[in-house]
Amino acid sequence: MSLSLMNQNTELVLKMASSSSPLSLPEKDEDKHEKRRGEILYDIDFYVLPEGCIAAVVSFTGPRDACRFSSISKVFKSAADSDAVWEHFLPSDYRDILARSSDGSALSLLDSLSKKDLFLRLADTPLLIDDGDMSFSLEKSTGKKCFTIAARNLAITWGDTPRYWAWNSVPESSRFSEVAELVTVCWLEIIGKLKTSLLSPNTDYAAYLVFKMTSEAYGFYSPAEVVLRTPGGKVETGNVYLDSRDKYQIVPRRMFNRSRAPPTRAPTPMPLVEREREDDAKLPKQRGDGWLEIKIGEFSTLKDEEGEVEMSVLEVKAGNWKGGMRVEGIEIRPKKDNEPKMDNKEPNMDKEGNELK
């Protein structure tokens, strides 16, 4: 098929996909084409197009549109559900990722599932890889890669000291064999690293700490610092609350002479909507799997910045003792356009400490 014809068909298919419901003929033509209703669209008879031609066009769209195409007609359903289309939506290294599954059985899915079913399986059910140190999944609407680093694969200060951290199994709620449970510390430091080459290229990502508080949780009334360092040297920082701010009465650690306090300038009032979005970004969100998450930061996977992205959660300045938090891991997934951004506490800096514009 020529490039010009492919472009014309792609434009037509995209126009059809933009409709919120299966397309139908004008009322005056309905009787004439009653037996083939929905197969003749925009004066083009799609019966004359080979299924492979339609599949090639659909593969230039995305998983969400391919599912919508299935409702247009029988011809489109057959093409949109084909392995040729969904092979295109799977990441190029999906076979290598399946081979890294913890129990080694994921490769058998290639023989038992169609490519569409395999895609949906990886989107709905995270796959444990690398001996259970990480999980892999796909973002359903785009097919972009998502990874969660298990707590065991994070650098947790004093994580191997039973006095401070315990490792427990919670099979009813966690995908991993064990999670870290904070007994008590005054220095909370959790660091995770991931190679950006594992992620989908040219994609905006966000990183989240996945955790939950037990009924005995205490001491989280001070804000924690989140830090994200990209391979290119950009550093993003912010303050977040690991527990709801209205759960505790915040009590200062020490009193001081107000007359000796340095003068402060009243901050410029922030618009209400913007302030609510900022506050919303600093508080934990409830996830569908029963855990909480807090955003650490955002980054993009650029070709000229391959390396490791480092994500940290720290509460080391207040000095108060805290406990009762369970940590499942750090999740890295594609950023959604409507996600609120955190207000950085400090300007973004490079490795030499220079402010990035």
Secondary structure, 3 states (H helix, E strand, C coil): CCHHHHHHHHHHHHHHHCCCCCCCCCHHHCCCCHHHCCCEECCEEHHHCCHHHHHHHHCCCCHHHHHHHCCCCHHHHHHHCCHHHHHHHCCCCHHHHHHCECCCCHHHHHHHCCHHHHHHHHHHCCEEECCCCEEEEECCCCCCEEEEEEHHHCEECCCCCCCCEEEECCCCCCCCCCEEEECCECCEEEEEEEEHHHCCCCCEEEEEEEEEEEEEEECCCCCEEEEEECCCCCEEEEEECCCCHHHCCCCCCCCCCHHHCCCCCCCCCCCHHHHHHHHHHCCCEECCCCCEEEEEEEEECCHHHCCEEEEEEEECCCCCCEEEEEEEEEEEEECCCCCCCCCCCCCCECCCCCECC
